[in-house]
């Protein structure tokens, strides 16, 4: 029987690699082989039709134009498919053919997209928007230098129109305020900056907490303290690098990662756990660093990955120890709606923030697992703002479906998305727990004084 020359095998081609240190990673011909194979598998499976627009776009090309022949998809159409991916990772979480699951197909669609973007980013200079969104530390420094004017101008229609025309940041997008002072300055004032590298845990507060909402970091420190967890703070941490890697900028990601490794690894070598507040940053350091870095940094990243914990994950792990603080039995509980961030799901560690709140406070909790559609900088861009709202609608409806007055999510950017499109800003689990512990302290103080 003559073999059909148009048939594409589901098995990996010689072009398979997700490792940018491998020379064939940057070979476009080798990449194309893997793109065709992946498109063929996804065309036959179609499990991931509901996540982002990458898959419906692919299926539309195949169904309406090319009679199922993935080899007919043009380069500009491939680019359109790849650009619709916003790295929520949910397709990789649900896919039955992944490297994570040990399947022989070794599929990882998000990493294939990153490879495609990394190759194409080398061919062009980054525009101003990519530079600003890809470097939140620098953007925050510039905003603070404006002495609050940046926050004010982000609410002025004319200025937002100008930003949209100049930078391509959608005029209606709710942007986070920049804090007048950083979390690091607060930690320094409170004498929390550790001068040696001996600590049970060390905090990676994330660039968002550092520059936008330091209170989440303060609440995290407070909750850890209430549970007798020794937590060190350090100076000089940078963004985890995910915003730059979204644009295919591997160099900036590697530079930031190396910088952070230099600061954190002395603690890790002494046995410290690294508490990363934002699920995206935790995912980067737990899963991505060890595959994207090279040489000695890759080896250090493997050790770091074993030390990474979400704050709720760490506290859940000590829940049976005597030091775990359960003294909130007298708090009047409310029903809570909890949103599970995509990058928390990608780590496969469960929803420990939800579980902690249920255990400590005793609230009834409804869980919503749909993507909110913010996904890093995706929701900020002119070309994807409307799509982010549409994709997040199921999450918005899910959180609103009920009478919960309190909303919770582990992701601060998801909280912004809910505030804009659903009218309620969820709190971080650490903030909920901090409020609960304070309530108990206040009640106990009243009892003692009376």
C-alpha positions in Angstrom: 0.0 0.0 0.0 1.4 3.4 -1.0 2.0 5.8 1.8 0.0 9.1 1.7 2.7 11.8 1.3 0.4 14.4 2.9 0.0 12.4 6.1 1.7 14.0 9.1 2.9 11.7 11.9 1.8 12.6 15.4 5.2 11.5 16.7 7.9 14.2 17.3 9.9 15.4 14.4 13.7 16.0 14.4 12.7 19.6 15.0 11.3 19.0 18.5 12.9 21.1 21.2 11.6 23.6 23.8 15.1 24.4 24.9 16.5 27.8 23.7 20.0 26.6 24.4 19.6 24.0 21.7 20.7 25.5 18.3 17.8 23.9 16.4 15.4 25.9 18.6 16.2 28.9 16.5 16.0 27.1 13.1 12.8 28.1 11.3 12.7 25.0 9.2 12.9 22.8 12.2 10.3 24.9 13.9 7.9 24.6 11.0 8.0 20.8 11.2 6.9 21.0 14.8 4.2 23.6 14.0 2.7 21.3 11.4 2.8 18.3 13.6 1.2 20.2 16.5 -1.5 21.7 14.3 -2.3 18.3 13.0 -2.7 16.8 16.5 -4.8 19.8 17.7 -6.9 19.5 14.6 -7.7 15.9 15.4 -8.3 16.4 19.1 -10.0 19.8 19.5 -10.2 19.5 23.3 -8.9 23.0 23.8 -11.4 24.9 21.6 -12.7 26.9 24.6 -9.6 28.5 26.0 -8.0 31.2 23.9 -8.6 32.3 20.2 -5.6 30.3 18.9 -7.5 27.1 18.5 -10.7 28.5 17.0 -8.6 30.5 14.6 -6.6 27.3 13.6 -9.8 25.3 13.2 -11.5 28.0 11.1 -8.5 28.0 8.7 -8.6 24.2 8.4 -12.4 23.8 8.2 -13.3 26.8 6.0 -10.3 27.3 3.7 -7.9 24.3 3.6 -10.1 21.1 3.9 -8.1 20.0 7.0 -4.6 20.3 5.3 -2.4 22.0 7.9 0.4 22.3 5.3 -1.6 24.9 3.4 -1.6 27.3 6.4 0.4 30.4 5.4 3.1 32.0 7.5 1.0 35.1 8.2 -1.9 32.8 9.3 0.4 30.9 11.6 1.4 34.2 13.1 -2.2 35.1 13.7 -2.7 31.8 15.5 0.4 32.2 17.6 -0.5 35.9 18.5 -3.8 34.8 19.9 -2.1 32.8 22.6 -1.7 34.7 25.9 0.1 31.9 27.8 -2.6 31.0 30.3 -1.2 27.5 30.1 -4.6 25.9 30.4 -4.3 24.0 27.1 -1.1 22.4 28.5 -2.8 21.6 31.8 -5.7 19.8 30.0 -3.8 18.3 27.0 -3.4 14.5 27.2 -0.3 14.4 25.0 2.2 16.5 27.0 5.8 16.2 28.2 4.5 16.7 31.7 2.4 13.5 31.4 5.2 11.6 29.8 3.3 11.1 26.5 5.2 10.0 23.4 3.9 13.0 21.4 5.7 15.4 23.8 3.3 18.3 23.0 3.5 21.7 24.7 1.5 24.3 22.7 2.4 27.3 24.9 6.1 26.6 24.6 5.8 26.2 20.8 4.2 29.6 20.8 7.1 31.0 22.8 9.6 29.5 20.4 7.8 31.1 17.5 7.7 34.5 19.2 11.4 34.3 20.2 12.5 33.6 16.7 10.4 36.4 15.2 11.4 38.8 17.9 15.0 38.5 16.8 14.1 39.8 13.4 12.7 43.1 14.6 13.5 45.8 17.1 11.1 46.0 20.1 8.6 48.9 20.0 8.1 51.3 22.8 5.1 49.4 24.2 7.0 46.2 24.4 9.8 47.9 26.2 7.5 49.5 28.7 5.3 46.5 29.4 8.3 44.2 29.3 10.0 46.1 32.1 7.6 46.8 35.0 10.4 47.8 37.3 11.5 50.6 35.1 8.0 51.7 34.3 7.2 51.8 38.1 10.4 53.9 38.8 9.3 56.4 36.1 5.8 56.6 37.6 7.1 57.2 41.1 9.3 59.9 39.8 6.2 61.7 38.7 5.1 62.1 42.3 1.6 60.7 41.7 0.9 62.5 38.4 1.1 59.1 36.5 -1.8 57.7 38.6 -3.8 60.8 38.0 -3.1 60.9 34.3 -4.1 57.3 33.9 -7.6 58.4 34.7 -7.7 61.3 32.2 -9.5 60.5 29.0 -7.3 62.7 26.7 -4.1 61.2 28.2 -5.4 57.7 27.7 -6.4 58.4 24.1 -2.8 59.6 23.6 -1.4 56.5 25.3 -3.5 54.4 23.0 -2.3 56.1 19.9 1.4 56.2 21.0 1.8 52.9 22.8 -1.2 50.8 21.8 -2.4 50.5 25.4 -6.2 50.4 25.3 -7.8 53.6 26.5 -10.5 51.8 28.6 -8.1 49.4 30.3 -8.1 49.8 34.1 -4.5 50.1 35.0 -3.0 49.5 38.5 -2.0 52.5 40.5 1.7 52.8 41.4 2.4 53.0 45.1 4.2 56.1 46.4 6.6 53.8 48.3 7.7 50.3 47.6 7.3 47.1 49.7 11.1 47.0 50.0 11.2 50.4 51.7 8.5 49.3 54.1 10.4 46.1 54.9 13.6 48.1 55.5 11.8 50.5 57.8 10.4 47.5 59.8 13.9 46.0 59.9 12.8 42.9 58.0 15.8 43.0 55.6 17.9 40.0 56.5 21.7 40.7 56.7 22.6 37.1 56.7 21.2 34.2 54.6 19.7 32.1 57.4 15.9 32.0 57.4 13.2 29.5 57.3 11.7 31.3 54.3 12.6 34.2 52.1 10.0 36.4 50.4 9.9 37.0 46.6 7.3 39.8 46.8 7.0 40.1 43.0 7.3 43.4 41.0 3.5 43.9 41.3 3.5 43.8 45.1 6.8 45.8 45.2 5.5 48.7 43.0 1.6 48.5 43.0 0.1 46.9 46.0 2.6 46.6 48.9 -0.2 45.8 51.3 -0.5 42.3 49.9 3.2 41.8 50.9 2.6 43.3 54.3 -0.4 41.0 54.8 1.7 38.0 53.8 4.4 38.9 56.3 1.8 39.4 59.0 0.1 36.0 58.3 3.4 34.2 58.3 4.3 35.8 61.6 1.0 34.8 63.1 2.0 31.2 62.3 5.5 31.6 63.7 7.1 31.3 60.3 10.5 33.0 60.1 10.5 35.0 56.9 13.3 37.1 55.6 13.0 40.0 53.1 15.8 41.0 50.8 16.8 44.0 48.7 17.1 44.4 45.0 14.9 41.7 43.5 13.7 42.2 39.9 10.7 41.2 37.9 10.6 37.4 37.3 10.9 38.1 33.5 7.6 36.9 32.3 6.5 40.2 30.8 9.6 40.3 28.7 9.3 36.7 27.7 5.7 37.4 26.6 7.3 39.5 23.8 9.9 36.8 23.0 12.7 38.7 24.8 14.8 35.9 26.1 17.8 38.1 26.9 16.0 40.2 29.4 14.4 37.2 31.0 17.8 35.6 31.5 19.3 38.7 32.9 16.5 39.2 35.5 16.6 35.5 36.4 20.4 35.6 36.9 20.0 38.7 39.1 17.3 37.0 41.2 19.2 33.8 41.5 22.3 35.6 42.8 20.1 37.1 45.6 18.0 34.0 46.5 20.4 31.1 46.1 22.5 31.8 49.2 19.2 31.3 51.2 18.2 28.2 49.2 21.6 26.7 49.8 21.0 27.1 53.6 17.6 25.4 53.3 15.2 28.3 53.0 11.9 28.0 51.1 11.2 30.9 48.7 7.7 32.3 49.1 6.5 33.8 45.8 3.3 35.8 46.2 2.1 35.9 42.5 1.2 32.6 40.8 2.8 33.7 37.6 6.1 34.4 39.3 6.0 31.2 41.2 5.3 29.3 38.0 8.2 31.0 36.2 10.7 30.1 39.0 9.2 26.6 39.6 8.8 25.5 36.0 10.2 27.9 33.4 13.6 29.1 34.7 15.2 25.7 34.7 14.3 25.2 31.0 15.0 28.7 29.7 18.3 29.5 31.4 21.6 28.1 30.4 24.8 26.8 32.0 25.3 27.4 35.7 22.1 29.4 36.0 20.1 26.4 34.7 21.6 24.2 37.4 20.9 26.9 40.1 17.4 27.2 38.7 16.7 23.5 39.3 17.6 23.9 42.9 15.5 27.1 43.2 12.5 25.3 41.6 12.5 22.8 44.5 12.4 25.6 47.0 9.5 27.6 45.6 6.2 27.8 47.5 3.1 29.8 47.1 2.4 31.4 50.5 -0.8 29.5 51.0 0.9 26.3 49.9 3.6 26.8 52.6 1.1 27.5 55.3 -1.1 24.5 54.2 2.0 22.3 54.5 2.4 23.3 58.2 -1.3 23.1 59.1 -0.8 20.1 61.4 2.0 21.7 63.3 1.4 23.2 66.8 2.4 26.6 65.5 -0.4 26.8 62.9 -2.8 29.5 64.0 -6.4 28.4 64.0 -7.7 31.0 66.4 -10.5 32.4 64.3 -13.4 30.2 65.4 -15.3 33.2 66.8 -15.4 35.1 63.5 -18.7 35.6 61.7 -18.1 34.0 58.4 -19.5 35.0 55.0 -19.9 33.1 51.8 -16.9 33.6 49.5 -16.4 33.3 45.8 -12.9 32.1 45.0 -11.2 32.4 41.5 -8.5 29.9 40.7 -5.8 31.6 38.6 -4.6 29.8 35.5 -0.9 29.9 36.5 -1.7 28.4 39.8 -3.5 25.5 38.0 -0.4 25.2 35.8 1.8 24.4 38.8 -0.4 21.5 39.9 -0.4 22.4 43.6 -4.1 22.7 44.2 -5.9 25.7 45.6 -4.4 26.1 49.0 -5.5 29.7 49.5 -9.1 28.6 49.2 -8.4 25.6 51.5 -6.7 27.8 54.1 -9.6 30.2 54.2 -12.1 27.3 54.6 -10.0 25.7 57.4 -9.1 28.9 59.3 -12.3 30.9 58.9 -14.8 28.2 58.1 -16.4 30.1 55.3 -18.5 28.4 52.6 -16.5 28.9 49.3 -17.6 28.6 45.7 -14.7 28.0 43.3 -14.6 29.4 39.8 -11.9 27.9 37.5 -12.5 29.8 34.2 -9.7 32.1 32.9 -10.4 35.7 33.7 -8.7 36.8 30.4 -6.2 39.3 31.8 -3.1 37.1 31.2 -0.2 39.4 31.8 -0.2 42.3 29.3 -2.7 40.7 27.0 -5.7 42.7 28.4 -3.8 45.9 28.2 -3.2 45.9 24.4 -5.5 47.6 21.9 -5.7 44.5 19.7 -6.6 42.1 22.5 -8.5 44.2 25.1 -12.0 43.1 23.7 -10.9 39.5 23.4 -9.7 39.5 27.0 -13.1 40.7 28.2 -14.9 38.1 26.0 -12.7 35.3 27.2 -13.1 36.3 30.8 -16.9 36.5 30.7 -17.5 33.0 32.0 -15.3 33.8 35.0 -17.1 37.1 35.6 -20.5 35.4 35.5 -19.2 32.5 37.7 -18.1 34.9 40.4 -21.3 36.9 40.2 -23.5 33.8 40.2 -24.6 33.7 43.9 -24.7 36.1 46.8 -21.0 36.1 47.9 -20.0 39.6 49.1 -16.4 38.6 49.4 -14.4 37.6 46.4 -10.9 36.1 46.5 -8.1 35.3 44.0 -4.4 34.6 44.4 -3.6 36.8 41.3 -3.5 40.6 41.7 -3.9 41.1 37.9 -7.0 38.9 37.9 -8.3 41.1 40.7 -8.0 44.1 38.4 -9.9 42.3 35.6 -12.7 41.4 37.9 -12.9 44.9 39.3 -13.2 46.4 35.8 -15.6 43.9 34.2 -17.5 42.4 37.1 -17.6 45.4 39.6 -15.9 43.7 42.5 -12.2 43.6 43.3 -11.2 40.2 44.9 -8.9 40.2 47.8 -5.7 38.1 48.1 -6.0 35.0 50.4 -3.2 36.5 52.6 -5.3 39.7 53.0 -8.3 37.7 54.0 -6.4 35.7 56.6 -4.6 38.9 57.9 -8.0 40.5 58.5 -9.2 37.4 60.2 -6.3 37.2 62.6 -6.6 41.0 63.3 -10.3 40.4 64.2 -9.4 37.7 66.7 -6.7 39.9 68.2 -9.2 42.8 68.6 -11.9 40.5 70.1 -9.3 38.9 72.6 -8.2 42.4 73.5 -11.8 43.4 74.3 -12.3 40.3 76.4 -9.1 40.8 78.4 -9.8 44.5 79.0 -13.4 43.8 80.1 
